[in-house]
Amino acid sequence: MFQYNEPVFRPPAESASAIIQATYGCSWNKCAFCEMYQSKKFTARKSEEVKQEVELLSRYYKGIKKVFLADGNAMILSTSKLLDIISEINNQFGKLQRISSYAMPRDIISKSHEELKELRSNGLKLLYIGIESGDDELLTIQNKGESYQSTKEGILKAHEAGIDTSVMIINGLGGKIYSEQHIVNSARLINEINPKFLSTLNLSFPYGIEHFKKRFQGEFIPLTSAEILNEMKMFISSLNLSGTIFRSDHVSNQIILKGILSRDNETLIDQINQVLQFIPKDEYPSSPMML
């Protein structure tokens, strides 16, 4: 009987996808803000083991159009191993719209342009990348393991090979002290890479704020609900993109925002302003999934 190595995470857009665990856990797993894979030891799975699961899952996912390679970062695998797994996926599932995966910029950079193009030609069309912030100081404090430059280089390298990216920024990541530099530099980075998809979510504390502060390598003062929304306004107003699909509909967000950037910037800002009228400036989000 088939059983996933849990917990299993996938992007909201992959809700109708077949999920194949090419790896277990996250290859980095050191970010101060992330608790997703703390219960797992990173493991690069054997190809034959993965391929057996592909064959099994294909029996249950008849007519499926999308496959997502889990867990935290399948792109750390060698190109030959990825192609071996992807080939089996194509053989078992038939014609697919796309194959996708989480990725770290460093692991995109480690692959040649030719390798990335070969992965793309075999169906790997979308990479989900948690940028979190474009501010180098905040990335260091959060122990992200990436920088403004490495993130930009990795994402542009994927784009050059024809692979689309869906990137994410975390609102409230720097608290009050780092808020402005977080948003200014995040917007600057997003403008340079112009991803196909952009999403935002709010920083959350699944184990409580004190637990988070112990991992945060600096002073952290959380934002209020109004400050988070104002941070979002500042971010959106600083974006100058061409056709990027924007979604802010994670469970941690106070309001759902959807649009095309930069066409809908003003509309999105108006929606935020409407909500701000009803939120006291000193009110902290009440949901445990939020700040």
Secondary structure, DSSP 8 states (H G I E B T S, - for coil): -----SS----GGGTTSEEEESEES-SS---TT--TTTT---EE--HHHHHHHHHHHHHHSTT--EEEEESS-GGGS-HHHHHHHHHHHHHHH-S-SEEEEE--HHHHHTS-HHHHHHHHHTTEEEEEEEEE-S-HHHHHHTT-S--HHHHHHHHHHHHHTT-EEEEEEEETTTHHHHHHHHHHHHHHHHHHH--SEEEEEE---TT-HHHHHHHSSS------HHHHHHHHHHHHHT---SSEEEEE-STT-SS-EEEEETTTHHHHHHHHHHHHTTS-TT----STT--
